[in-house]
Amino acid sequence: MSIGLVIGSLLIFKLIEYRVLVSKDRLSTAQIIKNIGSQTIGTRQNSQQALTDQYQKLLKTDQYSKTNPYVKVNPYGTSPLSALVLFTTDDMTKVTVEVVGKTNKTSIKGSTEQTYTKRHAISVLGLYANYRNQVRLTITDKAGHKTAQMLTIKTAALPKAIAAMSLKVKTADKTKMAIGDSSLTFLVRSTQYPVGVDADGEIRWYSTNYVQHIFKVLRNGRLLYLTKPNNADLVYNDLVETDFMGRVYREYQFSPETRNNESANNRIETTIIHHDAIELPNHNLLLTVSDGSAKYIEDTMVELSRKTGKVVKVIDLKRLLPAKLYQNYDATKRSDGKLDWFHQNAIDYDSSDNSIVISSRNQDLVMKLDYQTAKIKWIFSSKPVNQWPIKMRKLLLKPADSQTTFTGGQHAATIWTTGKANRKKLVLFNNNIAVSNGDQKTSGKYSEGVSYLIDEQERTIKKTWSYGKSLGKTYFSNVIGSTRQLVNGNYLIDFGYNNSGRTSHIVEVNPQTNQEVYNLTFTKFTQTGYAYRAERFALYNQNYQFKL
């Protein structure tokens, strides 16, 4: 046998061996779908149906008037700072609500009625806890005539776990904050009760359901959050479509066997859906999941049918990126031996080209994918160009100037159109912790909210704004955090993991001046109950209509 034949045979053997190794690393789509085990359930809807039936019957009796309405605080049992008000008017009217604030610009105003009617089921949101709330109803007929009716609604005290928390406002320039008529700052926590606070730091909304990481407003104005079958359970296994009143419209459940957490300890809280979820244009949900692999975690996305609860699409990131990124990964270690090589912590959808932008903490990488084909459109990473496969090097974004720095361990990436073709704005929270790549010189010294301008045709990227460097190590967040662009152009930044995880700082910044217009310090929460993200959501939005 010739030497050439031997060498050739060895090369073929090695190639086959490599392909087998790669194949073992990746589960089939069918296996992933089986491992996810998603389904729709009706547990919460069914348990609430008697309440809805009761409220409908009460409304149809026409025995309640604007001067003597039916009032039910916490009508569905999970939203104690909300109330349902029922009454009938003689004429066709519409009703708006105002929960009178204790101080200037803390009143909550809005309406969930889109049409004129005689029978009114009014959603009252943003009540103060343990307080005799003054609520103004403004009733308008078709001719434009208005009448006002004042109600007093008494609420109970906060639960001990919430009352023990400290929410201190250092700065609140209410004239410059993006608070509108009904917006609160929501602390999306890593566990336990989610809360919404006003500009004074007063809690104006919370749920009695524990929530982890996923807390979004859908296009229909309802909420999507990740919770448990009950608060005592260890698995965050229920994805619920609800509203700020606590009424449940849909719920999805997942296999309790396919779960992980950051500590590799299944005797504490675990989940399949680990960091993010978004609504797609077809109203389905795209989720970041662990797919049940015995070796790898947090590197897969699944599209969930909103109607059936079944997985209709799988994106396994191991199929898109070089095998050595996951096979040779050693930047972080877990006691269970699994490799958290990607650690996907964000998804955002770009409607201009049917693509998604995703963030990888442990590769210090942000990239854009064509959603239909899953082909990579660009990659933002400090990993040296010569360490990428030749065919992928053209996908790498190049810094436009020396001021454009790379990210490290970043979170909460979102993509925005600019009105110019091929020009996009990328907004994210740069933790500035070099995990696999990142900037070793500045790693650990500060964290920052950042905005970049990307030229997708030229594949260049330019930093256009940042805030956080001047705050130094006090606001450095090794893990978690978010940056959100608000409706007035301000940015809301969550420095979520400060003081060894005992403090979260939330600031709103005017990017023109880089002055803080809001600064909230969150402390005295239960272990791991820090603010994973901070969001600014309106309790009343034009897409939501409450109907019994």
Residue, then its C-alpha position, 0 to 999 in steps of 0.5 A: m500500500s502506498i504512503g499516499l493511499v495510507i495518508g488519504s485513508l487516514l484523512i478520510f477516517k478523520l473527516i468521518e470521525y469529525r462528522v460523527l462528532v459534530s452529529k453527536d453534538r447536535l440534536s435532530t429537529a424532531q428530538i428538540i421538539k420532543n424535548i421542549g414538549s410544549q402544549t397549550i393548557g387551560t388551567r388558569q383560564n378555567s379557574q377564572q371563568a367563574l369570575t368572568d361569568q359573575y362579572q358579566k351577569l352583574l353588568k347585565t343586571d343594569q343595577y349599577s350606575k355611575t354614582n353607585p358602581y360595582v367595584k372589585v379590587n384585584p378582580y382576578g386574584t393576581s393584580p392587587l393594585s387594579a380594580l374592575v368597575l361596572f356600571t350602566t349609563d342611560d346614553m351611549t358613552k365612553v369612559t376614561v380613568e384617572v387614578v389621582g397621584k400623590t404628587n405632580k405627574t404621578s396620576i395614571k390616566g387612560s381608557t380600555e374602551q374603544t367604542y361607545t356603550k351603555r354597559h361599562a366594564i372599566s379597568v382601573l390600573g395603577l392604584y397605590a397600595n394600602y391607600r384610599n385611592q381617589v379615582r376620577l371617571t370621565i364619562t363622555d357621550k357622542a355629543g362630546h358632553k362630559t361628566a365626572q364621577m369620583l370614586t374612592i378605592k381602598t387597597a391592601a398593604l403590600p406583601k412582606a417580601i415587596a414591602a421589605m424592598s428598598l426603592k430610593v429615587k435619587t433623581a426624577d425630573k418628571t418634565k424630561m422623563a418619558i412617562g406619558d399618562s400611564s407609564l411605569t418603570f417595570l423591574v423585570r426580576s430574575t425571580q419573584y414578584p415583578v413590580g412597576v414603579d412611578a417617578d417617585g419610586e412608589i409601587r403602582w403595579y405588581s403581580t402575585n405570580y412569581v416571574q422570571h426574565i420574560f415580561k413583555v407587552l404584546r402587540n395586542g396590549r396584553l402581557l407575556y410573562l414566564t411564571k410557575p404553576n405555583n410560586a412554591d414550584l422550582v420550575y418556571n414552566d408556564l408562559v402566560e398571556t395575560d393583562f395588567m388586571g390579571r385576566v389570563y387569555r392563553e397559557y403554554q406549558f413545557s416539559p419539566e425535564t428539559r431545564n437548566n439554570e445558571s448554577a447547574n443545580n436543579r434543586i433550585e429554580t430552573t427553566i427551559i425558556h431562559h432569557d428572552a421571547i419576542e412576538l413575530p409578525n405572524h403573532n407566533l412567539l420566538l423563544t430562547v431555550s435549552d434544547g435538552s442536549a446532554k452537553y450544551i445549553e442556551d444555544t437554541m431558539v424555537e418558534l411557538s405557534r400562538k394558537t396550538g402551542k406547538v414548536v413550528k421552527v427550530i434554530d440550533l446555533k451550533r448549525l450556524l457557527p464554527a464547531k470549534l466555538y462550542q467543541n473547544y469552549d472553556a471560558t466558563k465552567r459548570s459543575d454539571g459539565k455542560l457547556d454554556w458556550f453561547h449563552q443567548n440572552a436577547i432576540d429582536y426582530d427587524s421587520s425591514d428585512n425579516s431578520i433577527v438580531i441575537s446576543s451571545r454573552n459568552q462569545d461576546l458577540v451580536m449577530k443578525l440572521d435572516y429569519q427564513t433561511a437562518k443565514i448570518k447577515w453580519i457579526f459584531s465581535s472582537k474575535p480576531v479576523n484570522q480566527w474566523p473561517i475564511k468564508m465568514r470573514k466578510l460578515l464581520l462588522k468593522p469599527a468605523d473609528s477608534q472610538t467604536t469599542f467592542t462589547g463584552g458579555q453584552h445584554a438586551a440587544t435591539i435593532w432600530t431602523t433609521g429611515k435610511a436604507n441599509r442604516k440601522k441603529l443597534v442599542l444594547f447594554n455592554n456589561n464590559i466583561a471579557v468572557s471569550n473575547g471582549d476588551q481585556k483592557t477595560s473589562g470589569k472597570y465599568s458597564e454602559g448603555v450603548s448605541y451604534l450605527i451600522d451600515e449593513q451594506e459596507r458592514t461598518i459599525k460606529k458608536t454614536w452614544s454611550y453612558g456608564k463609563s464615568l460611573g466606574k466600578t460602582y455601576f459595573s454589572n458583571v451579568i444581566g442589564s438592559t438599555r431601552q430606547l424610550v419614546n422621547g429619545n431617552y435611554l433607560i438603563d438597568f445596571g442590574y448586578n451591582n454590589s455583588g448582586r445586592t443592588s440594581h441601579i436604573v437610570e434614564v438618560n437624555p442622550q443629547t446632554n448625557q444627564e440623568v433625568y431619573n435615578l432609582t436604586f433598588t436594594k433589600f430584595t431576596q437573593t437573586g431577585y435583582a432587576y434583570r431588565a428595566e422596562r418602561f411600559a404604559l398601563y393603558n395603551q391604544n392596542y388594548q381593550f378590556k372586554l368581559 
